[in-house]
Every structure is written in C-alpha cells, then in structure tokens.
Amino acid sequence: MKCWVRGTPTTRGGFPETLNKIEERKAKKAAFNDSQTRTSKARVQEENKGVNRSVERSFKADKRNSLESLAAEAEEAAYHENMRGLYATMRNLSGNYSKPARPVKDKDGQSISDPEGQKSR
C-alpha cells in the first residue's frame, strides 16, 4: 500500500474500509488465478474491474481526507500563531519528512557531542 503523507494508513489510525476492499481485491485475484476456463476467467475479470475501480476511488478519497486534515492542522496552527507546528505541517504536506538533527546542549549551553552524554541529558 502506498504511503501518502505521514506514515501508512495503518499506522495513522487506519482506513478500515479501504483495507477491507484490498482484501476483497486479493480474493478476486486469487479466484481469477484459480479459474480454469476462458469463460470463467472472463467473468471473474469483469468482477475484478469493478473491485479495482472501487479500491482506487477509496484510495483517492482517503488521500483527499488525509490532505484536508493536514490543511486544517496548518490553518489551526496559523490561527494560534504556532509557527513550529505550521512549518512542520507544511513540511509534511510538501513531502519533506525528515527533521534536522539538533545538537543536544547541557545546562551551560555547550553542545554535547558524545552519544552517551546526550542520552544522559
């Protein structure tokens, strides 16, 4: 399954109706592979067209809902003047997922370079 914005749909709360449709599509594909005659293959292939179409529509709807929720998060962050949240959401929308590595600093403001010191901090 293709990941759109932040994580896969299963890690982001899941889209159960889409996952059910994917399972149905897998079952139809298995039935197509198991069918032996041309007429039965043609019949199952016609059924597959409808299932594939519904899965693609469900993907598009899920993607649209996901992007709309991120846009709402960005608007909310902008309304509350939360610039860090706004820019993080904009990075997610643009596809830049990685966060830059920030240096860990001790109480005096000096950066800690060794990993064990960073863990203890």
Secondary structure, DSSP 8 states (H G I E B T S, - for coil): ----SSS-TTTTT--HHHHHHHHHHHHHHHHHHH--SHHHHHHHHHHHHHHHHHHHHHHHHHHHHHHHHHHHHHHHHHHTT-HHHHHHHHHHHHT--------EE-TTS-EE-SHHHHHH-
